[in-house]
């Protein structure tokens, strides 16, 4: 039996907000070991493209409509600066993550090697490397290379000898994934996910972010790695997709975002999601408990 002095009381924090702040300053305000799941979509440091011209009135059949090349100041850093930035935010992420928690990090070949190396330097253990295969990938406009058709997602935990991170194995094996043609029902989930990058109309209803992730991949990550009522952190909240996904599946959220306009979009999306959830709950009551699952990918 543990003595009273050995019992560590749970860390109490406020949640369900998005703060207009950079993630390092924001995470500095949080106590250690307080977050159940981090979903990080950091800058990929890829805004070094040529001045491509793309007719806004044109569409590309089968590719999900018009495309925009990301070319933002926040996504363009010298290599050394990007590495130091990665070490800084990952250090804070490791500090605030619970031993039972985990972190998923999006990237491409532009940055994922740096993220991988930084994680290893900090003792953040990589559980899996997931390949997100996108059928509707951005077309290669130059015709001088293969068309990039995937992103990488690193699933990590804070490290240490005890691997206490939560994983919903039953959901990964027996969940409903009708749009993923690589996921065989009743079989173990593999590390290649077949999910388009298309967003539902309601995801873009109040505005969009140039690197916005679809809700379907975020709800999958959240359900794999957290329990109802857990706190999800989005260090790079953008238009708030991670926070919206958390709200949809009954988790709490914290987000940090440097752009006030994206904070506004996020708040409007979250308010809309709250109303949608209320309507679903009312329907369930009227139907005697019949459920609607909006989280299927």
VMD Tcl script that draws the C-alpha trace (Angstrom):
set ca {
  {0.00 0.00 0.00}
  {1.35 3.40 -1.00}
  {2.00 5.97 1.68}
  {0.11 9.27 1.36}
  {3.29 11.14 0.47}
  {3.88 8.74 -2.47}
  {0.46 9.40 -4.02}
  {0.76 12.05 -6.73}
  {-2.45 14.07 -7.04}
  {-3.79 14.56 -10.56}
  {-2.76 17.75 -12.33}
  {-5.73 20.08 -12.79}
  {-5.66 22.46 -15.76}
  {-8.19 24.55 -17.67}
  {-9.07 23.38 -21.17}
  {-11.41 23.84 -24.14}
  {-9.76 26.99 -25.46}
  {-7.58 28.20 -28.31}
  {-5.05 30.88 -27.37}
  {-3.49 33.39 -29.74}
  {0.11 32.51 -28.85}
  {3.10 30.68 -30.24}
  {3.21 27.10 -29.04}
  {6.43 27.36 -27.02}
  {5.14 30.27 -24.92}
  {1.79 28.54 -24.65}
  {3.20 25.22 -23.50}
  {5.43 27.05 -20.98}
  {2.24 28.02 -19.11}
  {1.20 24.38 -18.67}
  {2.38 22.12 -15.82}
  {4.38 18.99 -16.48}
  {2.61 15.70 -17.22}
  {-0.80 17.25 -17.87}
  {-1.69 16.38 -21.51}
  {-3.07 13.04 -22.69}
  {-2.46 13.41 -26.43}
  {-0.60 15.88 -28.64}
  {-1.35 16.17 -32.35}
  {1.34 18.37 -33.88}
  {1.15 19.74 -37.42}
  {4.28 21.92 -37.41}
  {5.55 23.98 -40.34}
  {7.09 21.63 -42.90}
  {9.64 24.29 -43.93}
  {8.79 23.72 -47.59}
  {7.83 27.23 -48.78}
  {10.76 27.54 -51.15}
  {8.82 26.96 -54.35}
  {9.13 28.87 -57.58}
  {6.45 31.37 -58.54}
  {4.06 28.83 -60.05}
  {1.04 30.22 -61.86}
  {-2.19 28.27 -61.58}
  {-5.44 29.47 -63.12}
  {-7.90 29.89 -60.25}
  {-10.79 29.29 -62.63}
  {-9.38 25.92 -63.70}
  {-10.02 22.58 -62.08}
  {-8.21 19.29 -62.33}
  {-10.54 16.34 -62.80}
  {-10.20 13.66 -60.13}
  {-7.91 15.75 -57.96}
  {-10.44 17.28 -55.61}
  {-10.65 20.67 -57.32}
  {-8.28 23.61 -57.41}
  {-4.96 23.50 -55.58}
  {-2.86 26.09 -53.78}
  {0.87 25.86 -53.20}
  {1.81 26.68 -49.63}
  {4.12 29.68 -49.67}
  {4.00 31.31 -46.26}
  {6.61 33.21 -44.26}
  {6.01 31.00 -41.22}
  {6.93 27.98 -43.33}
  {10.32 29.21 -44.48}
  {13.29 29.06 -42.09}
  {17.03 28.46 -42.49}
  {17.82 24.83 -41.73}
  {19.65 25.54 -38.47}
  {16.80 27.74 -37.24}
  {14.26 25.07 -38.10}
  {16.24 22.42 -36.23}
  {16.54 24.59 -33.12}
  {12.84 25.47 -33.35}
  {11.99 21.76 -33.56}
  {14.11 20.97 -30.51}
  {12.46 23.80 -28.56}
  {8.82 22.85 -29.15}
  {9.47 19.11 -28.86}
  {11.21 19.64 -25.51}
  {8.15 21.40 -24.15}
  {5.84 18.80 -25.66}
  {7.76 16.01 -23.93}
  {7.59 17.85 -20.60}
  {3.82 18.36 -20.60}
  {2.90 14.93 -21.99}
  {1.69 12.36 -19.47}
  {3.58 9.05 -19.21}
  {0.34 7.42 -20.42}
  {0.06 9.85 -23.33}
  {1.46 9.97 -26.83}
  {2.17 12.45 -29.62}
  {1.51 12.30 -33.36}
  {3.57 14.56 -35.65}
  {2.75 15.29 -39.30}
  {5.48 15.90 -41.86}
  {6.91 15.30 -45.32}
  {10.38 14.57 -46.64}
  {11.15 18.29 -46.22}
  {11.12 18.09 -42.42}
  {10.36 14.63 -41.08}
  {14.03 13.58 -40.98}
  {14.80 16.59 -38.80}
  {11.82 15.83 -36.55}
  {12.89 12.19 -36.28}
  {16.47 13.14 -35.35}
  {15.28 15.77 -32.85}
  {12.99 13.19 -31.19}
  {15.88 10.77 -30.81}
  {18.11 13.48 -29.36}
  {15.44 14.27 -26.76}
  {14.70 10.65 -25.88}
  {11.23 10.76 -27.42}
  {10.57 7.21 -28.60}
  {8.98 6.61 -32.01}
  {6.27 3.95 -31.78}
  {5.34 3.85 -35.47}
  {5.94 5.71 -38.69}
  {2.61 5.97 -40.52}
  {2.39 6.65 -44.25}
  {-0.72 8.65 -45.13}
  {-1.38 7.74 -48.76}
  {-3.42 10.40 -50.58}
  {-5.13 9.34 -53.81}
  {-5.88 12.97 -54.62}
  {-2.34 14.23 -54.10}
  {-1.13 17.61 -55.36}
  {-0.17 17.31 -59.05}
  {3.46 17.69 -60.07}
  {3.41 20.86 -62.19}
  {7.00 20.76 -63.46}
  {6.88 17.24 -64.90}
  {10.43 16.68 -63.64}
  {9.81 14.38 -60.68}
  {7.39 11.81 -59.29}
  {4.11 13.09 -57.88}
  {4.36 13.21 -54.09}
  {1.40 11.13 -52.89}
  {1.90 10.74 -49.18}
  {2.72 12.41 -45.90}
  {4.47 10.86 -42.92}
  {3.06 10.79 -39.40}
  {5.29 9.85 -36.48}
  {3.52 8.29 -33.51}
  {5.69 8.84 -30.44}
  {5.66 8.78 -26.65}
  {7.74 10.58 -24.07}
  {10.24 7.75 -23.70}
  {11.50 5.87 -20.69}
  {11.67 2.17 -19.92}
  {7.94 1.82 -19.20}
  {5.80 2.14 -22.30}
  {2.56 3.21 -20.63}
  {1.00 5.04 -23.57}
  {-2.66 4.26 -24.28}
  {-3.59 2.37 -27.46}
  {-7.12 1.26 -28.34}
  {-6.18 -1.98 -30.07}
  {-9.79 -3.14 -30.43}
  {-10.73 0.05 -32.28}
  {-7.68 -0.27 -34.54}
  {-8.65 -3.80 -35.48}
  {-12.45 -3.76 -35.46}
  {-13.35 -0.10 -36.01}
  {-15.35 1.11 -39.00}
  {-13.05 2.49 -41.73}
  {-15.13 2.32 -44.94}
  {-13.10 4.86 -46.93}
  {-9.71 3.21 -46.25}
  {-9.32 0.57 -48.97}
  {-6.16 -0.81 -47.31}
  {-7.86 -1.53 -43.97}
  {-9.32 -5.05 -43.96}
  {-12.23 -5.40 -41.48}
  {-11.25 -7.52 -38.49}
  {-7.55 -7.38 -39.31}
  {-4.82 -5.41 -37.57}
  {-4.40 -1.84 -38.75}
  {-1.25 -1.32 -40.78}
  {1.06 1.67 -41.01}
  {-0.19 2.74 -44.45}
  {-3.49 4.63 -44.37}
  {-5.48 5.19 -47.54}
  {-7.31 8.46 -46.88}
  {-8.00 11.28 -49.31}
  {-7.17 14.85 -48.34}
  {-10.67 16.01 -49.26}
  {-12.56 17.95 -46.60}
  {-16.29 17.95 -46.03}
  {-18.04 21.22 -46.88}
  {-18.64 21.99 -43.22}
  {-14.88 21.80 -42.54}
  {-14.33 24.81 -44.83}
  {-17.55 26.63 -43.94}
  {-15.88 29.44 -41.98}
  {-12.53 29.60 -43.80}
  {-9.54 27.37 -44.31}
  {-5.84 26.98 -43.60}
  {-3.36 26.12 -46.40}
  {-2.17 22.96 -44.61}
  {-5.49 22.00 -43.01}
  {-5.90 18.30 -42.22}
  {-9.21 16.49 -42.77}
  {-11.29 15.66 -39.71}
  {-11.42 11.96 -40.65}
  {-7.68 11.39 -40.11}
  {-7.66 13.39 -36.87}
  {-10.60 11.53 -35.33}
  {-8.84 8.26 -36.19}
  {-5.69 9.37 -34.36}
  {-7.66 10.63 -31.36}
  {-9.70 7.43 -31.01}
  {-6.58 5.27 -31.36}
  {-4.63 7.12 -28.67}
  {-7.00 8.59 -26.10}
  {-10.04 7.94 -23.95}
  {-13.26 9.98 -23.70}
  {-12.68 13.03 -21.52}
  {-8.92 13.17 -22.21}
  {-7.21 16.47 -23.02}
  {-5.85 16.90 -26.55}
  {-3.24 19.57 -27.35}
  {-2.79 21.15 -30.79}
  {0.46 23.18 -30.61}
  {-0.05 24.46 -34.17}
  {-3.83 24.82 -34.20}
  {-4.22 26.56 -37.56}
  {-7.94 26.59 -38.42}
  {-8.69 24.41 -35.39}
  {-9.22 21.01 -37.00}
  {-7.58 19.02 -34.18}
  {-9.72 20.85 -31.61}
  {-12.89 20.34 -33.64}
  {-12.09 16.63 -34.02}
  {-11.52 16.36 -30.26}
  {-14.87 17.98 -29.56}
  {-16.68 15.69 -32.01}
  {-15.44 12.52 -30.26}
  {-15.89 13.74 -26.67}
  {-12.41 14.91 -25.72}
  {-11.24 18.22 -24.30}
  {-8.80 20.41 -26.21}
  {-6.18 23.13 -25.94}
  {-4.84 24.93 -28.99}
  {-2.16 27.53 -29.66}
  {-2.13 29.60 -32.85}
  {-0.15 32.73 -33.75}
  {-2.57 34.10 -36.37}
  {-5.64 35.91 -35.02}
  {-7.65 35.22 -38.16}
  {-7.17 31.48 -37.81}
  {-8.13 31.75 -34.14}
  {-11.38 33.40 -35.26}
  {-12.06 30.64 -37.79}
  {-11.37 28.03 -35.11}
  {-13.78 29.58 -32.63}
  {-16.55 29.72 -35.24}
  {-15.94 26.11 -36.19}
  {-16.03 25.01 -32.55}
  {-19.28 26.91 -31.91}
  {-20.80 25.26 -34.99}
  {-19.60 21.83 -33.80}
  {-21.19 22.47 -30.38}
  {-24.56 23.10 -32.05}
  {-24.16 20.01 -34.22}
  {-23.41 17.88 -31.15}
  {-26.48 19.25 -29.37}
  {-28.68 18.35 -32.34}
  {-27.24 14.81 -32.44}
  {-27.80 14.37 -28.70}
  {-31.39 15.58 -29.06}
  {-31.96 13.11 -31.91}
  {-30.54 10.26 -29.84}
  {-32.90 11.08 -26.98}
  {-35.89 11.17 -29.31}
  {-34.87 7.87 -30.91}
  {-34.41 6.11 -27.60}
  {-30.62 5.99 -27.66}
  {-30.05 5.40 -31.37}
  {-26.60 6.77 -32.20}
  {-25.13 8.61 -35.16}
  {-21.44 8.06 -35.76}
  {-19.95 11.07 -37.56}
  {-16.39 9.95 -36.89}
  {-16.14 7.13 -39.44}
  {-13.39 7.69 -41.95}
}
mol new
graphics top color blue
foreach p $ca { graphics top sphere $p radius 0.5 }
foreach p [lrange $ca 0 end-1] q [lrange $ca 1 end] { graphics top cylinder $p $q radius 0.2 }
display resetview
